[in-house]
Amino acid sequence: MEYVGMLAPIAFVFALAALAQVNDLKKEVAALKDKQDQAK
């Protein structure tokens, strides 16, 4: 069970990377919504 503690930092890094990707996707969706609203 000690190896689970060693995996925690790796999981934390992956979680940060996932949050960064979600943030980028949110920005992209917002930009696309703005672009769509301007087209109307």
C-alpha positions in Angstrom: 0.0 0.0 0.0 3.0 2.3 0.3 3.2 2.7 -3.5 -0.2 4.5 -3.5 1.5 7.4 -1.7 4.2 7.6 -4.3 1.6 7.9 -7.1 -0.1 10.9 -5.5 2.3 13.5 -6.9 1.9 12.1 -10.4 -1.9 12.1 -10.1 -1.7 15.7 -8.9 0.3 16.7 -12.0 -2.2 15.0 -14.3 -5.0 16.7 -12.5 -3.4 20.1 -13.0 -2.9 19.3 -16.7 -6.5 18.3 -17.0 -7.7 21.5 -15.4 -5.6 23.6 -17.7 -7.1 21.8 -20.7 -10.6 22.3 -19.4 -9.8 26.0 -19.0 -8.5 26.2 -22.6 -11.7 24.5 -23.9 -13.9 26.9 -21.9 -12.1 29.8 -23.5 -12.4 28.3 -27.0 -16.1 27.6 -26.5 -16.6 31.2 -25.3 -14.8 32.5 -28.4 -16.9 30.4 -30.7 -20.1 31.6 -29.0 -19.0 35.2 -29.5 -18.2 34.5 -33.1 -21.6 32.8 -33.6 -23.4 35.8 -31.9 -21.6 38.2 -34.2 -22.7 36.2 -37.3 -26.4 36.7 -36.4 
